[in-house]
Amino acid sequence: MYRTSTQEVEVEGAGKLTNAWVSRPVDPGRYPAIIRMHGRNGVSDPFKDAGVRFAEEGIVDLALNYMKYDEDPPMPEVLSWAGGGLSFLKTQDFVASDQVVLSGYCRGGGQTYLGLGTNPGFAAGVMWHGGLYYEQITPARPENPADAALRIDVPFIILHGASDPGVKIEQVYALTQKLNELGKHFELKVYWGTRHAFTLPGGGDYIAAHADDAFREAVLFIRRTFGLPVGTVGPLVGQPVGV
């Protein structure tokens, strides 16, 4: 496990700056990196804490706040900040510039499909119970994430609950069938009896064992994708002192 540091930074995009938290190993070297986009409830302490855990596993984490100005910003604005995060990471001497992953939870997971289908600069993706369809197409939401997913040309992994009431598993299966027919490089892991926001502590649908496993799958996927030693991965939330 790596020693880490965390710093709040500003990311350019959409004609204005937003903030993000960068957690990274302090030992010299260039590491793979992940940009994570939060869900519809915005930034939380567990969201930022997960960034520290990625850094402890040797992956630089940029936890992006895309709701700084608006609780429901338009898709192009979010993708602009994701691109700004990518540009920021590529200039850092502790990041392997060709190993930057785009990732997101819930609404941020939907934005991940859109970002990977739009921006060729990302090297891989991780979708945590990501949304696939909007209620209607508008100028703020001009494309469904499921449609953008068909353009993705980098490896990605989908981590989803089988009992998700908002993003039905049947929709995920239908998408992955299309992806398979197109020869896309993807992985899917489904968690039985698990609802929507199971991956971070603090929510009513959080399941610790499944959240730990999904975190482990994400880390191992990143290591495999970039040809790094697989090794072991600790739980998302560390054991309390004395346990």
PyMOL commands that set and color helices and strands:
alter all, ss='L'
color gray80, all
select helices_A, chain A and resi 45-56+75-90+107-118+145-149+169-181+208-225
alter helices_A, ss='H'
color red, helices_A
select strands_A, chain A and resi 4-13+16-25+31-37+60-64+95-105+124-128+156-161+186-191
alter strands_A, ss='S'
color yellow, strands_A
deselect
rebuild
show_as cartoon
